[in-house]
Amino acid sequence: MKKKILAAFMAAAMVAGMSAINVAAEEEGGDVITVGFSQVGAESDWRTANTESMQTTFSEENGYELIFSDAQQKQENQLTAVRNFIQQEVDYILLAPVTETGWDTVLQEAKDAEIPVIIVDRMVDVSDDSLYTTWIGTDSLLEGRKAAEWLNAYATAKEIAPEDLHIVDIQGTIGSTAQIGRTQGLEEGVEKYGWDLLEQQSGEFTQAKGQEVMESMLKKYDNINVVYCENDNEAFGAIDAIEAAGKTVGTDIAAGEILVISFDTTNAGLTNVLEGKIACDVECNPLHGPRAEALIQALEAGEEVEKLNYVDEEIFAFDDTVASVTAVNSLDEEGEYAVTPITQEIIDGRAY
Ligand code: GYE
């Protein structure tokens, strides 16, 4: 008898206990924000830092469930990922689009499902801006213009005639915002100052492709003295190719050195600046996790958010020949931007 009572009591306690746990889980579940993030890939150091920033921000401890999808640089994978997020009824979709075009249909589907879409890093080119809620990222055109103005100021200070700058452009993924803006910045410089632009070819933002493209360009032209790399990883590949060809990477163009310009200012990129292998590196900040979260929190609170959110960025160079550059941003505002000569301390103090 006693045993039976005890068993019944225990069973009741278990049911009560379990349902208490369930209630707690449901309550917690109610607060958890589910975020689907379609990432471009893992093509560069910048991208790795960007992924890390998103993953640490949208963590369980912070009250999120993150569904992460790596598209391996393919738009079709991103279309599938976004459609999966819609099916899973996530609360928010974060999309770092590989290229700008081709998003109208899938974004319409997200809109119809009433899931807010936050575009991160690169932009989308859509016929109707209401297809996404907001965008957070960097001003690639401004970055390109900063680099071009630095090159002009540096060459002028070293008394190198514009027509004596023989430039090759290792472009990013064709059709991506980062490529479009950085390429345009260089092309405007060519137009404005009369530089000799020998060739443009995509290095897909990777070290391997950057190296391959540089190798082929070195075979074609014997007078290259400036390499404009549209990200750090391409620069690492280009530097390897130049050195393997028996040429010297550096900043003394008159002495026959090949000057490298780059973007991103990753830890390894800035280390190359310190060594004088990259002359000028224009910052592109990848730490978008907290920025995207701030937008989500504002939306959760029912606040209006800006449509376009640009991040402020710096310029680093191997020396102090150029103190600052003047450039116009994507919103048509002219600004003066300081150029910081790199030091080990600066590198050590940075988060990526
Ligand atoms: O510069 C590059 C990455 O879209 C800004 O993509 C980003 C670029 C970044 O692969 O390294």
Residues whose N, C-alpha, C, O or C-beta is under 5 A from the ligand:
A	BS01	GYE	E43 S44 W46 R47 D121 R122 A178 F205 E230 N231 D264 C284
